[in-house]
């Protein structure tokens, strides 16, 4: 009998399917911190997480029977993949399952930012009618710079092209997209884009990829969207950009610390913030859950 620990909420249908697989004993225990996970994990053969649970080196070292760790989502930044590899534990994720969910959220944030939806909503709830003060701009004809033209970046590009935007992109390698997207250097993207959206993982190389030096190369009055990972944008530098007017507005779904304990950036009037919900669409979570079931069945059953 293979013991499976589901440490974060999984799609209900996928969870039921997982429980129905012969030879699997499934335990659901969510909301664990590192200490609790260390106590819980030893007897399990596989662990399933999303983004909340951090599978740290300490947890992996305590996992005496672990064969596989699966993340229902994109990236592996909440799993110590190096420690897992050292111990011979497989690590997998579901990179394609929530791509559309995240792309739609990022594009929604873009629309909300250029048309002042956040301010307008708050204004109306205060029973004000600030029609003239809340005029915005169109996306049509604007240049969108996409940093990271992988699965999610390409889904964002498709939507931007449908809106009549010009799309340029930067990635560490040239990516064949089949889309009308011109791939440029990072400096060219920074200097040409009216709006920049990031779709890259957080690594040592990408940490604070956008900071003061990069903001200085950007157009005045540009917009920044980050629905990728907290930390790829230097939040202190971004706040300085907003305060100086270099950055007209920004929309953030991710933060350097989650939940945040410093709200100076979030409290700025030209910031729209959401609590890391880019992948939290019902359809995306169902696809991710079913992909997790498939991975576990193929590798453990």
Beta strands, then each sheet from edge to edge (+ up, - down):
strand 1: 2-6
strand 2: 24-28
strand 3: 46-49
strand 4: 68-71
strand 5: 90-93
strand 6: 143-147
strand 7: 166-170
strand 8: 181-183
strand 9: 195-198
strand 10: 222-226
strand 11: 247-252
strand 12: 271-273
sheet 1: 2+ 1+ 3+ 4+ 5+
sheet 2: 8+ 7+ 6+ 9+ 10+ 11+ 12+
end
